[in-house]
Amino acid sequence: MKAFRNLLYFFQRYGFNVCQRIADRLGIRLKTVRLSFIYLTFVTVGFGFAFYLFLAFWLRIKDLIYVKRSSVFDL
């Protein structure tokens, strides 16, 4: 249990202070940095989902246009 507590303390001291360090380095408020990370996360996830929907739509249109016909008389 003590090893877990030491590990937790290590991450709290050095890992969770990233936004504070970035805000201090850039000279802006901590709230602005945190909101920027949150917005960037939503944009990244949203872009992936939108790209997936675009590809699904494109493949559906391609399948409707290019239909494999078995003979000349199916035109």
N, C-alpha and C positions, 0 to 999 in steps of 0.2 A: 504494500500500500504506500510505503514511503517513496518507492521508486516512481510510482504513478504520480504522486504529488509533486515530486521534483521535476518530472517531465512536464506536467501541467504548468508549473511555475516557470519553467524555461520558455515554453511557448507563449505564455502570457507576457513575459518580460520582453522577449525578442521578436515574437511572431505577430502578435496582435497590434503592435505599435506601428505598423507599416503606414497606415493612413496618416497618423500623426506626424511621422517623419517626412512624408511627402508634402503635407501641408506646411510644415515648418520650412522645408527646403524651398518651396515655391512662394511662400509668404501669403498663403490664402487660408481661409477658414477650414477647419476640419470637416464641418458639415458639407461643404461644397465638394470636397474630395470623396466623401462617402457616397453622396448622391450621384456623383459622376460614375463611380464604380457600379452602383445599382443600375443606372440608366444604360451603361455600356453592356451590362449583363443582359438586360431585356432586349436591347438592340441586336446583340449577337444571337440570342435564342430566336428572336423574331425573324431575323434574316434567314436562318437555317430553315425555319418552318415555311417561310414564304418561298424560298428556293425549292423546297420539296413540292409545294403546291404548284409552282410554275412548271416543274418537270413533269408532274403527273398530268397537268392540263395539256402540255405539249405532246406527250406520248399519246394521250387520248385523241387529240386532233390528228396526229400522224397516222394512227390506226384507222381513223375514219376516212382519211384521204387515200392512203395507200392500202387498198384492200386486195388481198391475193385472190385472183380469179382463176378458176380451174380451166376455162376454155375461152376461146374467142367469142363465143355466143353469149357469154355472161355480161358483155358490155351493155 
